[in-house]
């Protein structure tokens, strides 16, 4: 098999084994706890929990109960709006990643930015970075899906290509990749909650990734594997399975 463009990252010490362990944990949870028990309501609950966690990471002070009751603050409302449309973007991501990213931003920032800013990168540098990320998703068929999801997340969060709501877009795109690449087809893992549970590490490792240094990217990947394990623990399957 031809090596993909991220092969050098996958080969860093501990990365492959960390993500293999995270994927195994997700697979076991979905198979043993989800088989014959999965329902659209569980997917909806997972998306709601993810919207709440992502909103808190973005600065929301709303509780999960408030978000569930539709009484969350403006940031929570933005995150919920994204979660409602998220899974409809799976085929868009497969066909045109850039279009999917732009749509995520347009949904998240609706009512906050002027119409001409919705889904539009801030400048030429951001356009180039988004195109590179889109090319990666379109052509890389060898990198493990969870690693790819973590890179999409970190790139969008640190490049901040849009005028606002980049964190919400990054975390939504991460979940979208997990669904589109078959890790979690019914979107029952809550990666956003994993990041919230490890918030200090999440924010620190994003700063390290933003440095562009190998050490920072390496640390981010090791962190992300841990966060996905925590996201599996936050699944509604863990709460509702008998």
C-alpha positions in Angstrom: 0.0 0.0 0.0 1.3 3.4 -0.9 2.1 5.6 2.1 -0.1 8.6 2.6 1.0 12.2 3.2 0.6 11.8 7.0 2.6 8.6 7.2 5.4 10.4 9.0 3.0 11.4 11.8 1.5 7.9 12.1 5.1 6.6 12.5 5.9 8.9 15.5 6.4 7.0 18.7 3.3 5.7 20.4 0.8 7.3 17.9 -0.2 4.2 16.0 -0.7 2.1 19.2 -2.6 4.9 20.9 -5.1 5.4 18.1 -5.4 1.6 17.6 -6.4 1.3 21.3 -8.9 4.2 21.0 -10.4 2.7 17.8 -10.7 -0.7 19.5 -12.5 0.8 22.4 -14.9 2.6 20.2 -15.5 -0.6 18.2 -16.2 -2.7 21.3 -18.5 -0.1 22.7 -20.5 0.2 19.5 -20.7 -3.5 19.0 -21.3 -4.8 22.5 -23.4 -1.9 23.8 -25.0 -0.6 20.7 -25.9 -3.7 18.6 -29.7 -4.0 18.5 -30.0 -1.1 20.9 -29.1 1.9 18.6 -31.9 4.3 17.8 -32.2 7.7 16.2 -32.9 9.1 19.7 -29.5 8.0 20.8 -27.9 9.7 17.9 -29.8 12.8 18.7 -28.7 12.7 22.3 -25.1 12.2 21.3 -25.3 15.2 19.0 -26.9 17.3 21.7 -24.2 16.4 24.3 -21.6 17.2 21.7 -23.2 20.6 20.9 -23.3 21.5 24.6 -19.6 20.4 25.2 -18.5 22.3 22.0 -20.4 25.4 23.1 -18.8 25.4 26.5 -15.3 25.1 25.0 -16.3 28.1 22.8 -17.3 30.1 25.9 -20.9 29.2 26.6 -22.0 29.1 30.3 -25.2 27.1 29.6 -25.8 23.8 31.3 -26.7 20.6 29.4 -30.2 20.8 30.9 -30.6 24.4 29.6 -29.4 23.4 26.1 -31.8 20.4 26.1 -34.7 22.7 27.0 -33.8 25.2 24.3 -32.8 27.8 26.9 -29.1 28.0 26.2 -27.2 31.1 25.5 -26.3 32.4 22.0 -23.2 30.2 21.6 -25.1 27.1 22.7 -27.8 27.9 20.1 -25.1 28.2 17.4 -23.7 24.8 18.4 -27.1 23.2 18.5 -27.9 24.6 15.0 -24.8 23.0 13.7 -25.6 19.6 15.3 -29.1 19.5 13.8 -27.7 19.7 10.2 -24.3 17.9 10.8 -25.1 14.5 9.6 -26.7 15.8 6.4 -23.2 17.0 5.5 -21.6 13.6 5.4 -22.1 13.2 1.6 -21.0 16.8 1.1 -17.8 16.1 3.0 -17.1 13.0 0.8 -17.7 15.0 -2.4 -16.4 18.4 -1.5 -14.7 18.9 1.9 -14.3 22.7 1.3 -18.0 23.0 0.7 -18.7 21.1 3.9 -16.4 23.4 5.9 -18.0 26.4 4.4 -21.5 25.1 5.2 -20.6 24.4 8.8 -19.4 27.9 9.2 -22.5 29.4 7.5 -24.7 27.4 9.9 -22.7 28.3 13.0 -22.4 32.0 12.3 -25.8 32.6 10.9 -27.2 35.8 12.5 -23.8 36.8 13.8 -21.9 37.8 10.7 -22.9 39.5 7.5 -24.1 37.2 4.8 -21.1 37.8 2.6 -18.8 36.5 5.4 -20.6 33.2 6.0 -18.5 30.4 4.8 -15.8 32.7 3.4 -12.1 32.3 4.4 -10.5 35.4 5.9 -7.7 35.7 3.3 -5.4 34.0 0.8 -3.4 32.2 3.5 -6.5 30.7 4.9 -7.8 29.7 1.5 -4.6 27.9 0.8 -4.7 26.0 4.1 -8.3 25.0 3.6 -7.5 23.8 0.1 -4.7 21.7 1.4 -7.0 20.2 4.1 -9.6 19.5 1.4 -7.1 17.8 -0.8 -5.9 15.7 2.1 -9.5 14.5 2.8 -10.1 13.8 -0.9 -6.9 11.9 -1.6 -5.7 10.3 1.6 -7.1 6.7 1.8 -4.4 5.2 4.0 -4.2 7.3 7.2 -6.3 5.8 10.0 -9.6 7.7 10.2 -9.2 8.8 13.8 -5.8 10.3 13.1 -7.3 12.1 10.0 -10.2 13.4 12.2 -7.8 14.8 14.7 -5.7 16.6 12.1 -8.8 18.1 10.5 -9.9 19.3 13.9 -6.5 20.8 14.9 -5.9 22.4 11.5 -9.3 24.2 11.5 -9.0 25.2 15.1 -5.5 26.7 14.8 -5.6 28.1 11.3 -9.0 29.8 12.2 -9.9 30.2 8.6 -13.2 32.0 9.2 -14.1 35.3 10.9 -15.7 33.6 13.8 -16.9 30.2 15.3 -13.7 28.3 14.2 -13.8 26.1 17.3 -17.4 25.0 16.7 -16.5 24.3 13.0 -13.4 22.4 13.9 -15.1 20.1 16.4 -18.1 19.5 14.1 -15.8 18.7 11.2 -13.9 16.2 13.4 -17.2 14.4 14.2 -18.2 14.5 10.6 -14.9 12.8 9.5 -15.5 10.1 12.1 -18.9 9.4 10.6 -17.9 9.7 7.0 -14.8 7.4 7.4 -16.9 4.7 9.1 -15.5 4.9 12.6 -18.9 5.9 14.1 -21.5 5.7 11.3 -24.4 6.5 13.7 -22.5 9.2 15.5 -22.8 7.8 19.0 -19.3 8.8 20.2 -19.2 12.3 21.7 -15.6 13.5 20.9 -16.5 17.1 22.0 -17.3 15.8 25.5 -13.9 14.1 25.5 -12.2 17.4 24.8 -14.3 19.2 27.5 -13.4 16.5 30.1 -9.7 17.1 29.2 -10.0 20.8 28.7 -6.7 22.0 30.0 -4.9 19.3 28.0 -7.0 20.1 24.9 -6.2 23.8 24.9 -2.5 23.3 25.7 -2.1 20.7 23.0 -3.8 22.9 20.4 -1.3 25.6 21.2 1.5 23.1 20.7 0.0 22.0 17.4 -0.2 25.6 16.3 3.5 26.0 16.7 4.0 23.8 13.6 6.8 21.9 15.4 6.9 18.1 15.3 6.9 17.9 19.1 3.6 19.9 19.3 1.9 17.8 16.6 3.1 14.6 18.3 1.7 15.6 21.6 -1.6 16.6 20.0 -2.0 13.2 18.4 -1.3 11.4 21.7 -3.7 13.7 23.4 -6.4 13.2 20.7 -6.3 9.4 21.1 -7.0 9.9 24.8 -9.8 12.3 24.1 -11.5 9.9 21.8 -11.5 7.3 24.5 -13.2 9.8 26.8 -15.6 10.6 24.0 -16.7 7.0 23.8 -17.2 7.0 27.6 -19.6 10.0 27.1 -21.7 8.2 24.6 -25.4 7.8 25.5 -24.9 4.1 25.0 -22.8 4.1 28.2 -25.7 5.7 30.0 -28.7 3.9 28.5 -27.4 0.4 27.9 -28.7 -2.2 30.4 
